[in-house]
Amino acid sequence: MTTLAAICRPQVPPERLRELARAADDCGLDELWLWEDCFWGGGASAAAAVLAWTDRLRVGIGVLPVPLRNVALTAMETAMLHRLFPGRVTVGVGHGVQDWMGQVGVRPESPLTLLREYLGALRALLRGERVTTNGRYVRLDQVALDWPPTSVPAIFAAAAGPRTLRLSGELADGTVMDSSVTSAALREARQLIDQGRAEAGRTDPHPLVVYMRAFAGTDGTQRLAQAIRDQRVDPASAAAAGAPSEIAAVIESWARDGADTVALYPPSDDSDPVAFVRFVAEKVRPLVN
């Protein structure tokens, strides 16, 4: 069964997050995903608040940029969230937007090397291991978590290019793909991920999360068409519009192409994020198998 999620864009004022979180919990939303975009709010702190305000809602952080965060800090944040809210949080990591990383002076020469070293160290720390490593970017000297998670959590990786997709299959437990992906690229991504999994001898599940723009309402189809004409949206990318049944049909099409979770987010001019969350949970969710 496809997991249907909604995304709380980072442009939503922090003061509205409690209202949105409680609405998501009350209306039965599967998951709420949060973005850590520079320079809005912190992903781990936002996730902790949402989890504390809700009883059953699952939360995804998609994603923490690895150049910005020391791997030991990410391990500490992840372990704390999992101990406080077991089974309710998914943490994703990724390259980050390179221009933003340059702004804060942490842009790596080789993002792929950094992500490889980071994923290996992060997963070892979350297994409760004492880690010493002297990589190109990740350097740890006898580091171990004093409060490791009680069970080893899944770590997802954001990926788009072939090498990063293979790396995600090798070292991550799931992959996050943004809304620029096409259905053909999604099918190819699954093949590349599986190559990485095979090379690493992995047979565990590897879910794919796809972000999708959703233009809801009676004028949604027209708004999406205008966004395509304005070249703000690629017509082949992950986007849906119109009535709940039309959006559900698009979601199911992407699920057939390999998406395990589809996370919907509204266009930037949407003024009511709470209404959007309710629309996803109450109108679209019942129509998605």
NORFEN-V494801 format. One line per field, one symbol per residue. ss: DSSP state (~ for helix, > for strand, _ for the rest). Layout:
ss: ???
This chain:
ss: __>>>>>>_____~~~~~~~~~~~~~____>>>>________~~~~~~~~~~~____>>>>>>>>_____~~~~~~~~~~~~~~____>>>>>>___~~~~~~_______~~~~~~~~~~~~~~~~____>>>>____>>>>>___________>>>>___~~~~~~~~~~__>>>>____>~~~~~~~~~~~~~~~~~~______>>>>>>>>>>___~~~~~~~~~~_______>_>>>>_~~~~~~~~~~~~~____>>>>>_______~~~~~~~~~~~~~~~__
